[in-house]
């Protein structure tokens, strides 16, 4: 093996290790998304605590990845294609960490909601929203592994569905609050959870955009549609 081949082999092993940690991180995040929703629906404080503990593993993996990338750049002077891959891993892991934080925040509300009035069908709706985001994340990571830009673009498009579901939930919570002021506190907490899940979808979309960047060398040119109009919809303001 020539010296150049040896260096290339060393590069590839380092990149594979970074990607393996990123995918491990992604797997933990997927589990936390659904466990946070299940803990909320089942009022399971033990499962909620597992989500919070698992988030520490996610944070630790991000730190390992960040340190590995910094060391790789400092010591190896990567070529442009390798640097593009490194930057994508850095951004994907950052988005995964943020999704993990949102899942943790959802789990933290379990204890509070145990003490409040149950809002009919709310937990089922939130679990459906979580499932949609979890499937988006699974496909985004699969797209990354397989360098599948078409699948990544499909994930980006599906974020619109998540936004629409979130807006529907927001309207439902407003209705419950107007019908009975005793629902206000519980609905405010549930809205906070729904917004956390919607933000998870935004971060998954950013991961999918990185797949397109890795494959094509460019970020998606099409402007991402946002179906969450809760901050600008005048009708919502009048309802309040």
C-alpha atoms as one frame of an Amber mdcrd trajectory, in Angstrom:
protein
   0.000   0.000   0.000   1.363   3.419  -0.973   1.637   6.253   1.520  -1.234
   8.112  -0.170  -3.407   5.004   0.000  -2.569   4.598   3.679  -3.545   8.226
   4.374  -6.790   7.781   2.432  -7.570   4.637   4.405  -6.938   6.534   7.648
  -9.255   9.321   6.470 -11.992   6.850   5.619 -11.794   5.099   8.993 -12.048
   8.419  10.818 -15.029   9.487   8.712 -16.730   6.136   9.237 -16.283   6.465
  12.995 -17.807   9.954  12.994 -20.760   8.825  10.890 -21.261   5.749  13.093
 -21.510   7.978  16.192 -23.884  10.313  14.345 -26.162   7.388  13.414 -26.009
   6.021  16.967 -27.047   9.466  18.152 -29.899   9.438  15.625 -31.139   6.074
  16.877 -31.279   7.335  20.465 -33.149  10.444  19.347 -35.718   8.356  17.445
 -36.394   6.297  20.568 -36.690   9.417  22.716 -39.222  11.042  20.384 -41.627
   8.140  20.745 -40.879   7.380  24.406 -41.579  11.007  25.342 -44.973  10.807
  23.619 -45.730   7.401  25.166 -44.778   8.622  28.651 -47.180  11.521  28.217
 -50.039   9.353  26.921 -49.569   6.620  29.544 -48.727   9.082  32.339 -45.571
   7.057  32.888 -43.118   8.993  35.052 -40.522   6.203  34.957 -40.426   6.273
  31.151 -40.261  10.071  31.185 -37.177   9.832  33.410 -35.580   7.356  30.989
 -36.024   9.929  28.223 -34.253  12.545  30.312 -31.410  10.144  31.157 -31.022
   9.069  27.529 -30.715  12.721  26.514 -27.424  12.826  28.423 -26.097  10.060
  26.152 -27.172  12.094  23.134 -25.361  15.175  24.439 -22.223  13.136  25.149
 -22.211  11.717  21.607 -22.503  15.196  20.121 -19.472  16.259  22.148 -17.502
  13.241  20.903 -18.439  14.094  17.316 -17.543  17.776  17.686 -14.168  16.917
  19.213 -13.489  14.326  16.512 -14.274  16.749  13.700 -12.120  19.504  15.215
  -9.204  17.085  15.587  -9.700  15.732  12.053  -9.611  19.219  10.506  -6.614
  20.299  12.588  -4.476  17.239  11.875  -5.535  15.979   8.461  -6.177  19.102
   6.323  -9.114  17.404   4.557  -9.836  17.951   0.869 -12.963  19.849  -0.200
 -15.152  16.741  -0.548 -14.092  15.418   2.863 -14.614  18.850   4.414 -18.136
  18.989   2.992 -18.907  15.641   4.588 -17.420  16.725   7.919 -19.488  19.904
   7.962 -22.634  17.920   7.206 -21.932  15.534  10.088 -21.391  18.525  12.376
 -24.703  20.109  11.356 -26.665  16.856  11.465 -25.404  16.044  14.964 -26.286
  19.568  16.124 -29.820  19.169  14.805 -30.101  15.753  16.455 -29.053  17.263
  19.771 -31.721  19.959  19.417 -34.392  17.352  18.619 -33.274  15.445  21.714
 -33.727  18.582  23.812 -37.272  19.018  22.523 -38.072  15.371  23.357 -36.650
  15.863  26.841 -38.761  18.998  27.324 -41.842  17.011  26.313 -41.053  14.283
  28.841 -40.535  16.877  31.597 -44.171  17.992  31.226 -45.481  14.523  32.137
 -45.326  15.131  35.869 -47.090  18.505  35.568 -49.885  17.162  33.387 -50.522
  14.329  35.846 -51.815  16.964  38.253 -54.103  18.689  35.734 -57.401  17.939
  34.060 -57.137  15.455  31.194 -57.906  16.983  27.782 -59.806  14.486  25.646
 -57.849  12.918  22.734 -54.940  15.330  23.187 -52.314  12.699  23.988 -53.345
  10.526  21.042 -53.014  13.511  18.692 -49.614  14.418  20.115 -48.440  10.844
  19.731 -49.524  10.861  16.063 -47.595  14.094  15.527 -44.546  12.551  17.214
 -44.813   9.430  15.047 -44.835  11.531  11.877 -41.680  13.335  13.001 -39.984
  10.087  14.046 -40.657   8.559  10.618 -39.323  11.707   8.948 -36.135  11.390
  10.997 -35.762   7.695  10.136 -36.071   8.490   6.432 -33.703  11.458   6.693
 -31.015   9.263   8.288 -31.631   6.512   5.717 -31.271   9.140   2.997 -27.969
  10.220   4.528 -26.615   6.670   4.642 -27.682   5.925   1.065 -26.904   9.408
  -0.298 -30.498   9.550  -1.517 -31.327  13.172  -2.366 -34.787  12.237  -3.670
 -35.792  10.700  -0.344 -34.348  13.725   1.451 -36.507  16.058  -0.656 -39.547
  13.924   0.216 -38.750  14.386   3.921 -38.520  18.146   3.409 -41.941  18.178
   1.724 -43.516  16.190   4.567 -42.705  18.909   7.095 -45.711  20.786   5.694
 -47.973  17.972   6.972 -46.431  18.296  10.431 -47.029  22.053  10.410 -50.663
  21.553   9.417 -51.222  18.981  12.168 -49.658  21.347  14.692 -51.902  24.223
  13.573 -54.947  21.950  13.920 -53.914  21.023  17.463 -53.378  24.660  18.329
 -56.936  25.452  17.244 -58.283  22.512  19.263 -56.530  23.712  22.398 -57.943
  27.215  21.877 -61.430  25.739  21.618 -61.018  23.781  24.857 -59.780  26.894
  26.663 -62.726  29.001  25.460 -65.227  26.300  26.433 -63.948  26.016  29.991
 -61.355  28.287  31.676 -60.369  25.337  33.873 -58.753  23.819  30.766 -56.409
  26.752  30.235 -53.411  25.554  32.254 -53.445  22.026  30.818 -53.932  23.310
  27.273 -51.064  25.755  27.618 -48.763  22.894  28.616 -50.081  20.737  25.772
 -49.527  23.548  23.301 -45.950  23.890  24.535 -45.466  20.165  23.841 -47.040
  20.406  20.385 -44.747  23.313  19.540 -41.729  21.279  20.680 -42.736  18.460
  18.334 -43.294  20.890  15.454 -39.803  22.286  16.046 -38.436  18.717  15.916
 -39.854  18.528  12.400 -37.993  21.702  11.451 -34.712  20.209  12.661 -35.373
  16.969  10.772 -35.923  19.068   7.662 -32.532  20.692   8.235 -30.973  17.217
   8.401 -32.604  16.310   5.085 -31.226  19.513   3.576 -27.744  18.391   4.608
 -28.273  15.158   2.673 -28.964  17.203  -0.454 -25.833  19.261   0.304 -23.664
  16.143   0.620 -24.996  14.625  -2.601 -25.081  17.729  -4.802 -22.707  20.202
  -3.141 -25.557  22.705  -2.857 -28.405  23.356  -0.464 -31.935  22.839  -1.862
 -32.864  25.797  -4.039 -36.618  25.512  -3.510 -37.937  27.615  -0.647 -39.282
  25.432   2.134 -43.038  25.832   2.633 -44.198  26.539   6.176 -47.768  25.583
   6.999 -47.537  26.797  10.611 -49.372  30.109  10.373 -50.294  30.406  14.044
 -48.222  33.558  14.508 -49.765  35.420  11.541 -53.321  34.080  11.234 -55.683
  36.917  12.094 -58.548  34.497  12.739 -56.594  32.914  15.571 -56.122  36.302
  17.173 -59.859  37.022  17.029 -60.615  33.637  18.544 -58.466  34.535  21.507
